[in-house]
Amino acid sequence: NWGWSAPAPGVPADGFSVRWTRTAYFSGGTYRFYARVDDGVRVWVDEILLIDQWRDGAVRTFSADITLGTGNHEVRVEYYDRIQVARLNFWWELLVVPTETPTPTETPAGVGWFGQFYGNMDLQDPPLAIRYDPWIGFEWGTGSPMPEVPSDYFSVRWTTTAYLEGGTYRFCAMIDDGARIYVDGVRVLDEWHPTNGVAFCGEHTVGTGNHEIEVQYYEEGGSALIYVWWEED
């Protein structure tokens, strides 16, 4: 969400375009790909054009479904901004029919975040649903994350293993309502209280290698959103 700014030094604030590509591992199933955008976007999976909205427009959300086999798949996103506000959020989710008591499993390599969704605000088992998210970047508004989860008074725990070069990092979350972030069991961010789309950051120093990262989130009422990222100082 660049707003009125340029995405990087040397790139204009208006009249620019971007192409992202990634090879991602998917477990077999039907997936829904989303793009929330201002202005235009296209999304391909294995050279299949899923979303084709190459046109000007204020922020809006598009989605499309595709069934994938287990294995690696090529994902490509193209985006342009013509003028004024520039924004793109892109994510996907596995469409599943949950059991009454979902059984957590290990996150497949390359999938991203393993999420457990609870029908309470304090992460009390059992979860109502589980899913894999490539990253944490959601604006549910007054809706719910998925049909099995209420639109208010819910919580989520995401976990992942991430490779980090040694150094000091800022771990950040923009949230409505509360969140905590743990790195290797150390709490680096603790904002477990109602908020309204505010960004918080906490610093933590790590060595080179794999690190366990856990994000806890809760929604009390009204709009729900969470974005999580980190950057080296």
Backbone as CSV, one residue per row, in Angstrom:
resi,resn,N_x,N_y,N_z,CA_x,CA_y,CA_z,C_x,C_y,C_z
1,ASN,0.868,-1.178,0.000,0.000,0.000,0.000,0.903,1.227,0.000
2,TRP,1.264,1.695,-1.192,2.212,2.805,-1.303,1.540,4.167,-1.157
3,GLY,0.222,4.200,-1.214,-0.468,5.477,-1.109,-0.080,6.394,-2.253
4,TRP,0.370,7.594,-1.906,0.769,8.585,-2.904,2.258,8.519,-3.201
5,SER,2.966,7.565,-2.610,4.421,7.501,-2.714,4.865,6.555,-3.819
6,ALA,6.148,6.613,-4.146,6.750,5.687,-5.105,7.087,4.372,-4.406
7,PRO,7.064,3.237,-5.125,7.367,1.949,-4.495,8.839,1.748,-4.181
8,ALA,9.722,2.481,-4.869,11.162,2.324,-4.648,11.879,3.539,-5.228
9,PRO,13.096,3.827,-4.753,13.865,4.938,-5.330,14.072,4.738,-6.829
10,GLY,13.916,5.792,-7.586,14.084,5.720,-9.025,12.829,5.371,-9.789
11,VAL,11.754,5.040,-9.061,10.468,4.718,-9.684,9.514,5.879,-9.423
12,PRO,8.780,6.341,-10.432,7.858,7.457,-10.197,6.699,7.062,-9.299
13,ALA,6.078,8.042,-8.683,4.932,7.780,-7.807,3.671,7.461,-8.595
14,ASP,3.614,7.841,-9.856,2.481,7.546,-10.740,3.017,7.026,-12.063
15,GLY,2.149,6.309,-12.787,2.519,5.834,-14.108,3.600,4.775,-14.111
16,PHE,3.575,3.828,-13.158,4.562,2.756,-13.110,3.868,1.401,-13.149
17,SER,4.649,0.352,-13.391,4.123,-1.016,-13.383,5.151,-1.942,-12.757
18,VAL,4.675,-3.106,-12.306,5.520,-4.074,-11.601,5.133,-5.471,-12.055
19,ARG,6.135,-6.359,-12.162,5.883,-7.787,-12.384,6.574,-8.570,-11.269
20,TRP,5.810,-9.400,-10.552,6.355,-10.307,-9.544,6.192,-11.744,-10.029
21,THR,7.179,-12.598,-9.777,7.086,-14.021,-10.101,7.582,-14.834,-8.915
22,ARG,6.991,-16.011,-8.771,7.369,-16.875,-7.654,7.020,-18.315,-7.994
23,THR,7.882,-19.248,-7.575,7.562,-20.671,-7.607,7.133,-21.072,-6.204
24,ALA,5.906,-21.578,-6.066,5.349,-21.892,-4.748,4.873,-23.337,-4.712
25,TYR,5.070,-23.969,-3.582,4.593,-25.340,-3.373,3.149,-25.311,-2.886
26,PHE,2.301,-26.136,-3.506,0.903,-26.248,-3.103,0.576,-27.714,-2.837
27,SER,-0.167,-27.970,-1.775,-0.823,-29.263,-1.627,-1.997,-29.309,-2.594
28,GLY,-2.315,-30.488,-3.110,-3.386,-30.606,-4.086,-4.715,-30.104,-3.540
29,GLY,-5.461,-29.367,-4.356,-6.763,-28.861,-3.936,-7.182,-27.673,-4.766
30,THR,-8.325,-27.111,-4.425,-8.840,-25.927,-5.103,-8.482,-24.696,-4.287
31,TYR,-7.891,-23.713,-4.947,-7.416,-22.502,-4.292,-8.147,-21.281,-4.841
32,ARG,-8.301,-20.296,-3.990,-8.856,-19.009,-4.403,-7.757,-17.952,-4.288
33,PHE,-7.491,-17.284,-5.400,-6.483,-16.228,-5.464,-7.179,-14.872,-5.424
34,TYR,-6.628,-13.972,-4.624,-7.227,-12.650,-4.422,-6.235,-11.561,-4.823
35,ALA,-6.775,-10.455,-5.320,-5.987,-9.241,-5.537,-6.848,-8.046,-5.145
36,ARG,-6.347,-7.262,-4.222,-7.005,-6.013,-3.813,-6.153,-4.883,-4.362
37,VAL,-6.716,-4.043,-5.231,-5.870,-3.267,-6.118,-6.434,-1.885,-6.412
38,ASP,-5.517,-0.964,-6.670,-5.777,0.354,-7.241,-4.487,0.713,-7.999
39,ASP,-4.384,0.522,-9.313,-5.407,0.488,-10.350,-5.601,-0.936,-10.919
40,GLY,-4.688,-1.411,-11.811,-4.930,-2.624,-12.576,-4.046,-3.786,-12.192
41,VAL,-4.544,-5.022,-12.445,-3.798,-6.216,-12.046,-4.138,-7.384,-12.958
42,ARG,-3.151,-8.256,-13.159,-3.357,-9.560,-13.785,-2.652,-10.608,-12.925
43,VAL,-3.240,-11.811,-12.856,-2.651,-12.912,-12.091,-2.657,-14.167,-12.951
44,TRP,-1.489,-14.805,-13.077,-1.358,-16.075,-13.775,-0.904,-17.155,-12.794
45,VAL,-1.382,-18.375,-12.999,-0.859,-19.551,-12.312,-0.545,-20.587,-13.377
46,ASP,0.721,-20.973,-13.480,1.154,-21.902,-14.533,0.709,-21.422,-15.908
47,GLU,0.871,-20.124,-16.160,0.537,-19.475,-17.438,-0.957,-19.458,-17.736
48,ILE,-1.788,-19.782,-16.768,-3.242,-19.637,-16.905,-3.638,-18.288,-16.314
49,LEU,-4.277,-17.450,-17.124,-4.682,-16.124,-16.668,-5.941,-16.255,-15.816
50,LEU,-5.773,-16.049,-14.498,-6.896,-16.200,-13.570,-7.647,-14.887,-13.363
51,ILE,-6.916,-13.828,-13.154,-7.518,-12.516,-12.901,-7.003,-11.557,-13.967
52,ASP,-7.914,-10.920,-14.674,-7.555,-9.986,-15.737,-8.358,-8.705,-15.545
53,GLN,-7.796,-7.802,-14.760,-8.453,-6.525,-14.454,-7.472,-5.393,-14.738
54,TRP,-7.042,-5.328,-15.996,-6.039,-4.346,-16.412,-6.747,-3.052,-16.796
55,ARG,-7.197,-2.344,-15.782,-7.964,-1.120,-16.017,-7.872,-0.229,-14.786
56,ASP,-8.095,1.062,-15.002,-8.069,2.018,-13.904,-9.236,1.770,-12.957
57,GLY,-9.044,2.127,-11.706,-10.141,2.022,-10.756,-9.671,2.218,-9.337
58,ALA,-10.556,2.752,-8.501,-10.268,2.858,-7.075,-10.180,1.470,-6.464
59,VAL,-9.734,1.402,-5.214,-9.447,0.115,-4.599,-10.666,-0.802,-4.625
60,ARG,-10.452,-2.045,-5.086,-11.494,-3.067,-5.113,-10.808,-4.417,-5.060
61,THR,-11.561,-5.478,-4.771,-11.008,-6.814,-4.579,-11.551,-7.754,-5.640
62,PHE,-10.651,-8.521,-6.271,-11.016,-9.519,-7.268,-10.528,-10.885,-6.792
63,SER,-11.194,-11.947,-7.248,-10.765,-13.299,-6.881,-11.110,-14.270,-7.999
64,ALA,-10.407,-15.400,-8.006,-10.664,-16.464,-8.976,-10.166,-17.769,-8.386
65,ASP,-10.819,-18.874,-8.765,-10.494,-20.194,-8.233,-9.782,-21.039,-9.286
66,ILE,-8.916,-21.935,-8.810,-8.249,-22.888,-9.688,-7.901,-24.126,-8.880
67,THR,-7.970,-25.294,-9.506,-7.600,-26.555,-8.863,-6.183,-26.922,-9.279
68,LEU,-5.336,-27.216,-8.289,-3.927,-27.495,-8.516,-3.567,-28.868,-7.981
69,GLY,-2.629,-29.522,-8.648,-2.065,-30.749,-8.126,-0.964,-30.460,-7.126
70,THR,-0.613,-31.451,-6.335,0.459,-31.278,-5.359,1.788,-31.053,-6.071
71,GLY,2.518,-30.045,-5.631,3.818,-29.761,-6.221,4.052,-28.279,-6.398
72,ASN,5.107,-27.949,-7.129,5.460,-26.553,-7.373,4.664,-25.981,-8.537
73,HIS,4.262,-24.719,-8.399,3.504,-24.030,-9.442,4.042,-22.610,-9.587
74,GLU,4.010,-22.117,-10.824,4.510,-20.781,-11.128,3.387,-19.753,-10.970
75,VAL,3.635,-18.747,-10.154,2.656,-17.677,-9.913,3.256,-16.362,-10.406
76,ARG,2.475,-15.625,-11.199,2.937,-14.336,-11.700,1.870,-13.275,-11.482
77,VAL,2.284,-12.128,-10.983,1.378,-11.002,-10.751,1.936,-9.790,-11.483
78,GLU,1.079,-9.130,-12.262,1.443,-7.882,-12.928,0.507,-6.785,-12.445
79,TYR,1.077,-5.608,-12.224,0.316,-4.508,-11.619,0.719,-3.192,-12.260
80,TYR,-0.233,-2.274,-12.369,0.130,-0.917,-12.771,-0.654,0.105,-11.960
81,ASP,-0.032,1.253,-11.776,-0.700,2.414,-11.178,-0.628,3.560,-12.168
82,ARG,-1.765,4.162,-12.457,-1.778,5.280,-13.390,-1.560,6.611,-12.679
83,ILE,-2.331,6.837,-11.606,-2.278,8.143,-10.970,-2.832,8.042,-9.555
84,GLN,-2.403,8.938,-8.698,-2.877,9.074,-7.324,-2.505,7.850,-6.494
85,VAL,-3.430,7.288,-5.733,-3.105,6.238,-4.767,-2.698,4.948,-5.480
86,ALA,-1.638,4.291,-4.965,-1.163,3.006,-5.490,-1.263,1.955,-4.407
87,ARG,-1.881,0.813,-4.768,-2.075,-0.223,-3.758,-2.223,-1.579,-4.426
88,LEU,-1.587,-2.597,-3.828,-1.814,-3.987,-4.231,-1.585,-4.890,-3.034
89,ASN,-2.585,-5.683,-2.699,-2.461,-6.795,-1.754,-2.839,-8.058,-2.509
90,PHE,-2.009,-9.090,-2.402,-2.233,-10.337,-3.139,-2.063,-11.506,-2.191
91,TRP,-2.987,-12.467,-2.234,-2.895,-13.647,-1.379,-3.767,-14.750,-1.961
92,TRP,-3.634,-15.944,-1.381,-4.502,-17.051,-1.783,-4.839,-17.882,-0.565
93,GLU,-5.871,-18.718,-0.721,-6.267,-19.617,0.358,-6.755,-20.927,-0.235
94,LEU,-6.569,-21.992,0.515,-7.058,-23.305,0.131,-8.510,-23.422,0.546
95,LEU,-9.378,-23.770,-0.409,-10.794,-23.946,-0.108,-11.008,-25.383,0.322
96,VAL,-11.358,-25.586,1.588,-11.515,-26.928,2.139,-12.845,-27.015,2.864
97,VAL,-13.333,-28.233,3.028,-14.492,-28.500,3.874,-13.948,-28.997,5.200
98,PRO,-13.980,-28.171,6.267,-13.335,-28.540,7.521,-14.073,-29.664,8.231
99,THR,-13.308,-30.423,9.006,-13.921,-31.402,9.884,-14.365,-30.698,11.155
100,GLU,-15.068,-31.411,12.038,-15.542,-30.790,13.276,-14.379,-30.404,14.178
101,THR,-13.327,-31.208,14.160,-12.136,-30.898,14.955,-10.923,-31.024,14.040
102,PRO,-10.510,-29.944,13.384,-9.374,-29.999,12.472,-8.124,-30.487,13.185
103,THR,-7.349,-31.292,12.488,-6.115,-31.819,13.045,-4.938,-31.054,12.485
104,PRO,-4.191,-30.328,13.315,-3.042,-29.590,12.803,-2.016,-30.528,12.189
105,THR,-1.369,-30.072,11.122,-0.291,-30.805,10.484,0.877,-29.864,10.292
106,GLU,2.028,-30.427,9.948,3.191,-29.587,9.697,2.980,-28.781,8.417
107,THR,3.515,-27.575,8.401,3.417,-26.737,7.215,4.279,-27.314,6.106
108,PRO,3.721,-27.638,4.918,4.551,-28.118,3.817,5.578,-27.072,3.421
109,ALA,6.727,-27.541,2.949,7.808,-26.624,2.589,7.335,-25.617,1.555
110,GLY,7.603,-24.345,1.812,7.293,-23.302,0.855,5.892,-22.771,0.926
111,VAL,5.006,-23.379,1.720,3.623,-22.913,1.759,3.513,-21.590,2.486
112,GLY,4.227,-21.388,3.579,4.178,-20.117,4.290,3.726,-20.287,5.723
113,TRP,2.557,-19.727,6.053,2.058,-19.690,7.421,0.987,-20.747,7.642
114,PHE,1.111,-21.450,8.772,0.085,-22.409,9.190,-0.836,-21.695,10.162
115,GLY,-2.105,-21.534,9.792,-3.045,-20.760,10.592,-4.104,-21.608,11.256
116,GLN,-4.358,-21.329,12.539,-5.431,-21.965,13.301,-6.395,-20.866,13.747
117,PHE,-7.673,-21.021,13.414,-8.690,-20.000,13.646,-9.641,-20.471,14.746
118,TYR,-9.863,-19.598,15.747,-10.625,-19.954,16.938,-11.875,-19.080,17.065
119,GLY,-12.914,-19.660,17.635,-14.160,-18.936,17.856,-14.200,-18.235,19.193
120,ASN,-13.061,-17.736,19.645,-12.935,-16.983,20.890,-11.755,-16.034,20.730
121,MET,-11.565,-15.136,21.699,-10.517,-14.125,21.564,-9.212,-14.488,22.259
122,ASP,-9.120,-15.707,22.815,-7.909,-16.058,23.552,-7.316,-17.398,23.134
123,LEU,-7.523,-17.788,21.877,-6.824,-18.934,21.283,-7.103,-20.237,22.017
124,GLN,-8.314,-20.395,22.518,-8.668,-21.616,23.238,-9.009,-22.722,22.250
125,ASP,-8.360,-23.871,22.418,-8.641,-25.041,21.581,-10.053,-25.565,21.828
126,PRO,-10.632,-26.254,20.840,-10.064,-26.583,19.534,-10.305,-25.476,18.519
127,PRO,-9.465,-25.396,17.473,-9.715,-24.417,16.419,-10.950,-24.786,15.607
128,LEU,-11.617,-23.763,15.094,-12.763,-23.998,14.216,-12.327,-24.379,12.813
129,ALA,-11.170,-23.907,12.392,-10.686,-24.169,11.040,-9.181,-23.981,11.005
130,ILE,-8.551,-24.611,10.030,-7.123,-24.438,9.793,-6.909,-24.214,8.304
131,ARG,-5.832,-23.498,7.973,-5.494,-23.305,6.561,-4.054,-22.806,6.466
132,TYR,-3.496,-22.844,5.275,-2.172,-22.304,4.997,-2.311,-20.968,4.270
133,ASP,-1.559,-19.969,4.709,-1.547,-18.657,4.061,-0.128,-18.348,3.596
134,PRO,0.046,-17.853,2.355,1.398,-17.541,1.882,2.043,-16.408,2.650
135,TRP,1.229,-15.473,3.141,1.697,-14.409,4.026,0.519,-13.900,4.834
136,ILE,0.779,-13.031,5.782,-0.285,-12.483,6.624,-0.547,-11.061,6.168
137,GLY,-1.632,-10.881,5.459,-2.024,-9.571,4.957,-3.492,-9.591,4.607
138,PHE,-4.340,-9.269,5.575,-5.786,-9.427,5.399,-6.535,-8.198,5.892
139,GLU,-7.557,-7.833,5.140,-8.526,-6.825,5.565,-9.909,-7.447,5.410
140,TRP,-10.413,-8.010,6.491,-11.721,-8.667,6.439,-12.873,-7.682,6.635
141,GLY,-12.571,-6.466,7.052,-13.629,-5.494,7.303,-14.565,-5.987,8.393
142,THR,-15.863,-5.928,8.129,-16.844,-6.445,9.091,-17.231,-7.879,8.778
143,GLY,-16.529,-8.511,7.820,-16.788,-9.906,7.496,-15.928,-10.838,8.325
144,SER,-15.978,-12.128,8.001,-15.206,-13.133,8.724,-14.106,-13.682,7.819
145,PRO,-13.056,-14.284,8.401,-11.973,-14.841,7.591,-12.410,-15.998,6.708
146,MET,-13.411,-16.748,7.154,-13.951,-17.875,6.393,-15.302,-18.233,6.998
147,PRO,-16.120,-19.011,6.290,-17.488,-19.252,6.770,-17.569,-19.878,8.154
148,GLU,-16.572,-20.668,8.543,-16.630,-21.364,9.823,-16.307,-20.468,11.015
149,VAL,-15.801,-19.272,10.768,-15.309,-18.391,11.830,-16.235,-17.186,11.951
150,PRO,-16.596,-16.772,13.172,-17.467,-15.601,13.321,-16.766,-14.328,12.859
151,SER,-17.545,-13.295,12.569,-16.972,-12.030,12.099,-16.410,-11.184,13.239
152,ASP,-16.795,-11.463,14.468,-16.265,-10.782,15.652,-15.908,-11.819,16.713
153,TYR,-15.087,-11.405,17.675,-14.721,-12.245,18.822,-14.064,-13.557,18.380
154,PHE,-13.078,-13.434,17.486,-12.311,-14.609,17.074,-10.823,-14.312,17.246
155,SER,-10.007,-15.360,17.144,-8.555,-15.205,17.241,-7.885,-16.183,16.288
156,VAL,-6.619,-15.901,15.979,-5.852,-16.710,15.034,-4.430,-16.866,15.550
157,ARG,-3.879,-18.054,15.356,-2.453,-18.283,15.597,-1.824,-18.746,14.282
158,TRP,-0.816,-17.990,13.815,-0.046,-18.397,12.638,1.370,-18.752,13.062
159,THR,1.945,-19.791,12.462,3.332,-20.167,12.728,4.043,-20.445,11.407
160,THR,5.337,-20.160,11.390,6.151,-20.447,10.210,7.600,-20.594,10.635
161,THR,8.403,-21.198,9.779,9.852,-21.233,9.929,10.451,-20.375,8.827
162,ALA,11.251,-19.377,9.190,11.803,-18.437,8.217,13.314,-18.379,8.350
163,TYR,13.993,-18.345,7.214,15.449,-18.185,7.207,15.777,-16.697,7.257
164,LEU,16.608,-16.306,8.212,17.005,-14.910,8.366,18.523,-14.814,8.433
165,GLU,19.075,-13.829,7.745,20.493,-13.508,7.927,20.684,-12.880,9.309
166,GLY,21.837,-13.105,9.899,22.089,-12.554,11.221,21.994,-11.038,11.241
167,GLY,21.380,-10.491,12.277,21.242,-9.046,12.399,20.074,-8.672,13.284
168,THR,19.824,-7.383,13.383,18.700,-6.869,14.159,17.554,-6.540,13.219
169,TYR,16.378,-7.045,13.548,15.195,-6.891,12.697,14.098,-6.152,13.446
170,ARG,13.269,-5.454,12.678,12.037,-4.853,13.187,10.884,-5.733,12.723
171,PHE,10.174,-6.318,13.668,9.003,-7.145,13.384,7.764,-6.288,13.612
172,CYS,6.931,-6.164,12.582,5.846,-5.182,12.602,4.498,-5.838,12.323
173,ALA,3.462,-5.224,12.867,2.085,-5.649,12.606,1.198,-4.411,12.556
174,MET,0.408,-4.304,11.500,-0.656,-3.300,11.441,-1.954,-4.040,11.717
175,ILE,-2.700,-3.602,12.731,-3.751,-4.460,13.277,-5.003,-3.692,13.671
176,ASP,-6.071,-4.435,13.673,-7.351,-4.067,14.272,-8.029,-5.414,14.585
177,ASP,-7.884,-6.014,15.808,-7.555,-5.302,17.020,-6.119,-5.605,17.520
178,GLY,-5.895,-6.741,18.231,-4.647,-6.954,18.943,-3.773,-8.039,18.346
179,ALA,-2.450,-7.984,18.659,-1.520,-8.986,18.142,-0.308,-9.118,19.045
180,ARG,0.307,-10.301,18.971,1.614,-10.564,19.569,2.473,-11.269,18.523
181,ILE,3.784,-11.038,18.582,4.723,-11.730,17.708,5.825,-12.340,18.565
182,TYR,6.118,-13.631,18.317,7.189,-14.346,19.001,8.218,-14.807,17.970
183,VAL,9.488,-14.709,18.325,10.579,-15.231,17.512,11.369,-16.201,18.369
184,ASP,11.364,-17.470,17.971,12.034,-18.517,18.753,11.572,-18.500,20.206
185,GLY,10.277,-18.276,20.410,9.701,-18.281,21.746,9.858,-16.992,22.525
186,VAL,10.567,-16.016,21.963,10.759,-14.723,22.632,9.703,-13.749,22.121
187,ARG,8.971,-13.139,23.032,7.935,-12.195,22.626,8.589,-10.870,22.247
188,VAL,8.457,-10.500,20.975,9.097,-9.276,20.483,8.082,-8.165,20.241
189,LEU,6.803,-8.500,20.222,5.747,-7.497,20.072,4.553,-7.933,20.907
190,ASP,4.024,-7.030,21.723,2.893,-7.355,22.595,1.925,-6.180,22.584
191,GLU,0.943,-6.245,21.705,-0.087,-5.205,21.585,-1.453,-5.888,21.644
192,TRP,-1.714,-6.535,22.775,-2.930,-7.336,22.963,-4.024,-6.447,23.544
193,HIS,-4.537,-5.560,22.706,-5.558,-4.605,23.136,-6.266,-4.092,21.889
194,PRO,-7.458,-3.509,22.023,-8.168,-2.992,20.850,-7.389,-1.859,20.185
195,THR,-7.346,-1.883,18.861,-6.714,-0.825,18.079,-7.557,-0.584,16.834
196,ASN,-7.133,0.379,16.039,-7.908,0.760,14.860,-6.977,0.974,13.680
197,GLY,-6.383,-0.116,13.175,-5.515,-0.032,12.011,-4.188,0.633,12.266
198,VAL,-3.642,0.473,13.480,-2.375,1.091,13.861,-1.239,0.096,13.642
199,ALA,-0.065,0.586,13.206,1.111,-0.256,13.013,2.035,-0.165,14.227
200,PHE,2.499,-1.321,14.703,3.434,-1.414,15.820,4.634,-2.244,15.378
201,CYS,5.806,-1.975,15.960,7.014,-2.725,15.642,7.811,-3.002,16.911
202,GLY,8.520,-4.125,16.901,9.442,-4.464,17.972,10.740,-4.983,17.386
203,GLU,11.871,-4.673,18.020,13.181,-5.064,17.513,13.664,-6.341,18.188
204,HIS,14.401,-7.142,17.401,14.953,-8.385,17.946,16.166,-8.767,17.107
205,THR,17.221,-9.251,17.760,18.446,-9.659,17.079,18.489,-11.173,16.955
206,VAL,18.810,-11.665,15.752,18.846,-13.104,15.493,20.175,-13.462,14.840
207,GLY,20.532,-14.736,14.941,21.674,-15.259,14.209,21.248,-15.783,12.848
208,THR,22.198,-16.037,11.983,21.886,-16.568,10.658,21.342,-17.984,10.769
209,GLY,20.245,-18.255,10.082,19.648,-19.584,10.093,18.138,-19.532,10.142
210,ASN,17.535,-20.689,10.394,16.080,-20.792,10.473,15.580,-20.371,11.851
211,HIS,14.441,-19.697,11.856,13.857,-19.213,13.107,12.353,-19.463,13.102
212,GLU,11.839,-19.834,14.282,10.412,-20.089,14.438,9.698,-18.780,14.777
213,ILE,8.716,-18.425,13.967,7.967,-17.183,14.165,6.498,-17.519,14.389
214,GLU,5.942,-16.945,15.434,4.525,-17.144,15.762,3.837,-15.786,15.872
215,VAL,2.686,-15.679,15.241,1.862,-14.480,15.319,0.524,-14.854,15.935
216,GLN,0.130,-14.130,16.967,-1.184,-14.296,17.584,-2.006,-13.039,17.321
217,TYR,-3.272,-13.231,17.007,-4.133,-12.098,16.638,-5.525,-12.322,17.197
218,TYR,-6.180,-11.227,17.597,-7.584,-11.358,17.974,-8.385,-10.185,17.433
219,GLU,-9.659,-10.439,17.166,-10.617,-9.427,16.722,-11.760,-9.378,17.717
220,GLU,-12.031,-8.172,18.219,-13.119,-8.008,19.182,-14.412,-7.619,18.486
221,GLY,-14.436,-6.493,17.792,-15.651,-6.054,17.121,-15.335,-5.011,16.077
222,GLY,-16.283,-4.761,15.181,-16.075,-3.806,14.107,-15.219,-4.395,13.007
223,SER,-14.340,-3.565,12.431,-13.487,-4.012,11.330,-12.339,-4.879,11.839
224,ALA,-11.909,-5.819,10.987,-10.799,-6.713,11.310,-9.744,-6.613,10.217
225,LEU,-8.498,-6.394,10.624,-7.398,-6.405,9.653,-6.109,-6.760,10.359
226,ILE,-5.188,-7.361,9.602,-3.841,-7.623,10.101,-2.883,-7.736,8.929
227,TYR,-1.763,-7.034,9.043,-0.625,-7.166,8.139,0.610,-7.382,9.005
228,VAL,1.439,-8.348,8.632,2.662,-8.644,9.384,3.846,-8.645,8.421
229,TRP,4.942,-8.027,8.843,6.160,-8.029,8.044,7.349,-7.785,8.961
230,TRP,8.537,-8.010,8.412,9.747,-7.665,9.146,10.791,-7.133,8.176
231,GLU,11.725,-6.385,8.721,12.773,-5.768,7.915,14.014,-5.627,8.769
232,GLU,15.166,-5.756,8.129,16.427,-5.636,8.859,16.750,-4.170,9.087
233,ASP,17.148,-3.841,10.307,17.529,-2.456,10.624,18.835,-2.087,9.923
